[in-house]
């Protein structure tokens, strides 16, 4: 069996953290975006240092932005796009 790449574990940590923060923010009635920001500061290289490879995290974040823009494009009517 092959060893699992380190980036896989980092993505898994990101997803697990996101789910955990979403649940906590829902119970505290705080927006998830604020929870994600606080979690990033706490778990980043300047505090707990769980996510210390910032360059790899940036690549994962770029994929997230691409998926977000793609989703927006799916919901955007052609007429509205022509107006822009």
DRENPA-3360 file (N, C-alpha, C; in nm, 2 decimals, always signed):
BEGIN
1 = XXXXXXXX = +0.09/-0.12/+0.00/+0.00/+0.00/+0.00/+0.09/+0.12/+0.00 ~ +0.05/+0.22/-0.08/+0.13/+0.34/-0.09/+0.11/+0.43/+0.03 ~ +0.21/+0.51/+0.06/+0.19/+0.61/+0.16/+0.10/+0.72/+0.11 ~ +0.02/+0.78/+0.20/-0.07/+0.89/+0.17/+0.01/+1.02/+0.16 ~ +0.00/+1.09/+0.05/+0.07/+1.22/+0.05/+0.03/+1.32/+0.16 ~ +0.13/+1.40/+0.20/+0.11/+1.49/+0.31/+0.00/+1.59/+0.28 ~ -0.02/+1.63/+0.15/-0.12/+1.73/+0.11/-0.26/+1.67/+0.13 ~ -0.27/+1.54/+0.12/-0.40/+1.48/+0.15/-0.44/+1.50/+0.29;
9 = XXXXXXXX = -0.35/+1.48/+0.38/-0.38/+1.50/+0.52/-0.41/+1.65/+0.55 ~ -0.34/+1.74/+0.49/-0.36/+1.88/+0.51/-0.51/+1.92/+0.46 ~ -0.55/+1.87/+0.35/-0.68/+1.89/+0.30/-0.78/+1.83/+0.39 ~ -0.76/+1.71/+0.44/-0.84/+1.65/+0.54/-0.86/+1.73/+0.67 ~ -0.74/+1.79/+0.71/-0.75/+1.88/+0.83/-0.83/+2.00/+0.80 ~ -0.81/+2.06/+0.68/-0.89/+2.18/+0.65/-1.04/+2.15/+0.65 ~ -1.08/+2.04/+0.59/-1.22/+2.00/+0.59/-1.28/+1.97/+0.72 ~ -1.20/+1.90/+0.80/-1.24/+1.87/+0.94/-1.26/+1.99/+1.02;
17 = XXXXXXXX = -1.16/+2.08/+1.01/-1.17/+2.21/+1.08/-1.29/+2.29/+1.04 ~ -1.31/+2.30/+0.91/-1.43/+2.37/+0.85/-1.56/+2.32/+0.91 ~ -1.57/+2.19/+0.91/-1.70/+2.13/+0.97/-1.71/+2.16/+1.11 ~ -1.60/+2.14/+1.19/-1.61/+2.17/+1.33/-1.64/+2.32/+1.36 ~ -1.58/+2.41/+1.29/-1.60/+2.55/+1.30/-1.75/+2.59/+1.27 ~ -1.80/+2.53/+1.16/-1.94/+2.55/+1.12/-2.03/+2.52/+1.23 ~ -2.01/+2.40/+1.29/-2.10/+2.36/+1.40/-2.09/+2.45/+1.52 ~ -1.97/+2.49/+1.56/-1.95/+2.58/+1.67/-2.01/+2.71/+1.64;
25 = XXXXXXXX = -1.99/+2.77/+1.52/-2.04/+2.90/+1.49/-2.20/+2.90/+1.49 ~ -2.25/+2.79/+1.44/-2.40/+2.77/+1.44/-2.46/+2.78/+1.58 ~ -2.39/+2.71/+1.67/-2.44/+2.71/+1.81/-2.42/+2.84/+1.88 ~ -2.31/+2.92/+1.84/-2.29/+3.05/+1.90/-2.36/+3.16/+1.82 ~ -2.43/+3.12/+1.71/-2.50/+3.22/+1.63/-2.40/+3.33/+1.58 ~ -2.29/+3.29/+1.53/-2.19/+3.37/+1.47/-2.17/+3.33/+1.33 ~ -2.14/+3.42/+1.24/-2.12/+3.38/+1.10/-2.00/+3.29/+1.08 ~ -2.01/+3.19/+0.99/-1.90/+3.10/+0.97/-1.77/+3.16/+0.92;
33 = XXXXXXXX = -1.79/+3.27/+0.84/-1.67/+3.34/+0.79/-1.58/+3.39/+0.90 ~ -1.64/+3.45/+1.01/-1.56/+3.49/+1.12/-1.50/+3.37/+1.19 ~ -1.57/+3.26/+1.20/-1.51/+3.14/+1.26/-1.39/+3.09/+1.19 ~ -1.40/+3.09/+1.05/-1.29/+3.04/+0.97/-1.17/+3.13/+0.99 ~ -1.19/+3.26/+0.99/-1.08/+3.36/+1.01/-1.01/+3.33/+1.15 ~ -1.09/+3.32/+1.25/-1.03/+3.29/+1.39/-0.96/+3.16/+1.39 ~ -1.02/+3.06/+1.33/-0.95/+2.93/+1.32/-0.82/+2.94/+1.25 ~ -0.82/+3.01/+1.14/-0.69/+3.03/+1.06/-0.58/+3.09/+1.14;
41 = XXXXXXXX = -0.62/+3.19/+1.22/-0.52/+3.26/+1.30/-0.47/+3.17/+1.41 ~ -0.56/+3.10/+1.47/-0.52/+3.01/+1.58/-0.44/+2.89/+1.53 ~ -0.48/+2.83/+1.42/-0.42/+2.70/+1.38/-0.30/+2.73/+1.28 ~ -0.28/+2.86/+1.25/-0.17/+2.89/+1.15/-0.04/+2.89/+1.21 ~ +0.06/+2.93/+1.14/+0.20/+2.92/+1.18/+0.24/+3.02/+1.30 ~ +0.15/+3.11/+1.34/+0.19/+3.20/+1.44/+0.13/+3.17/+1.58 ~ +0.05/+3.06/+1.59/+0.00/+3.02/+1.72/+0.03/+2.87/+1.74 ~ -0.07/+2.78/+1.71/-0.06/+2.64/+1.73/+0.04/+2.57/+1.63;
49 = XXXXXXXX = +0.05/+2.63/+1.51/+0.13/+2.58/+1.40/+0.09/+2.44/+1.35 ~ -0.04/+2.42/+1.34/-0.09/+2.29/+1.29/-0.07/+2.30/+1.13 ~ -0.10/+2.41/+1.07/-0.08/+2.43/+0.93/+0.04/+2.52/+0.91 ~ +0.16/+2.46/+0.90/+0.28/+2.54/+0.89/+0.33/+2.56/+0.75 ~ +0.27/+2.48/+0.65/+0.31/+2.50/+0.51/+0.22/+2.59/+0.44 ~ +0.25/+2.72/+0.45/+0.16/+2.83/+0.40/+0.15/+2.82/+0.25 ~ +0.26/+2.79/+0.18/+0.26/+2.78/+0.04/+0.16/+2.68/-0.01 ~ +0.16/+2.56/+0.05/+0.06/+2.46/+0.00/-0.08/+2.50/+0.04;
57 = XXXXXXXX = -0.10/+2.57/+0.14/-0.23/+2.62/+0.18/-0.28/+2.72/+0.08 ~ -0.19/+2.80/+0.02/-0.23/+2.89/-0.08/-0.28/+2.82/-0.20 ~ -0.22/+2.71/-0.24/-0.26/+2.64/-0.36/-0.40/+2.58/-0.34 ~ -0.42/+2.53/-0.22/-0.56/+2.47/-0.18/-0.66/+2.59/-0.19 ~ -0.62/+2.70/-0.14/-0.71/+2.82/-0.14/-0.75/+2.86/-0.28 ~ -0.65/+2.85/-0.37/-0.68/+2.89/-0.51/-0.78/+2.80/-0.57 ~ -0.77/+2.67/-0.54/-0.88/+2.58/-0.59/-1.01/+2.62/-0.54 ~ -1.02/+2.66/-0.41/-1.15/+2.70/-0.35/-1.20/+2.82/-0.42;
65 = XXXXXXXX = -1.12/+2.92/-0.46/-1.16/+3.04/-0.53/-1.21/+3.00/-0.67 ~ -1.14/+2.91/-0.74/-1.19/+2.86/-0.87/-1.32/+2.79/-0.86 ~ -1.34/+2.71/-0.76/-1.47/+2.64/-0.75/-1.58/+2.74/-0.72 ~ -1.55/+2.84/-0.63/-1.65/+2.94/-0.60/-1.69/+3.02/-0.73 ~ -1.59/+3.07/-0.80/-1.62/+3.14/-0.93/-1.70/+3.05/-1.03 ~ -1.67/+2.93/-1.04/-1.74/+2.84/-1.12/-1.89/+2.82/-1.08 ~ -1.91/+2.81/-0.95/-2.05/+2.80/-0.90/-2.12/+2.93/-0.93 ~ -2.06/+3.04/-0.91/-2.13/+3.17/-0.94/-2.16/+3.18/-1.09;
73 = XXXXXXXX = -2.07/+3.13/-1.18/-2.10/+3.12/-1.32/-2.21/+3.03/-1.35 ~ -2.23/+2.93/-1.28/-2.35/+2.84/-1.31/-2.48/+2.91/-1.28 ~ -2.48/+3.00/-1.19/-2.61/+3.07/-1.15/-2.63/+3.20/-1.22 ~ -2.53/+3.24/-1.30/-2.54/+3.37/-1.36/-2.60/+3.36/-1.50 ~ -2.71/+3.43/-1.52/-2.78/+3.42/-1.65/-2.69/+3.49/-1.76 ~ -2.70/+3.45/-1.88/-2.62/+3.50/-1.99/-2.65/+3.65/-2.01 ~ -2.77/+3.69/-2.00/-2.81/+3.83/-2.02/-2.73/+3.92/-1.92 ~ -2.73/+3.87/-1.79/-2.66/+3.95/-1.69/-2.51/+3.96/-1.72;
81 = XXXX = -2.45/+3.85/-1.77/-2.31/+3.85/-1.80/-2.28/+3.95/-1.91 ~ -2.37/+3.96/-2.01/-2.35/+4.06/-2.12/-2.36/+4.20/-2.07 ~ -2.44/+4.23/-1.96/-2.45/+4.36/-1.91/-2.32/+4.40/-1.84 ~ -2.24/+4.31/-1.79/-2.12/+4.34/-1.72/-2.02/+4.38/-1.82;
% end
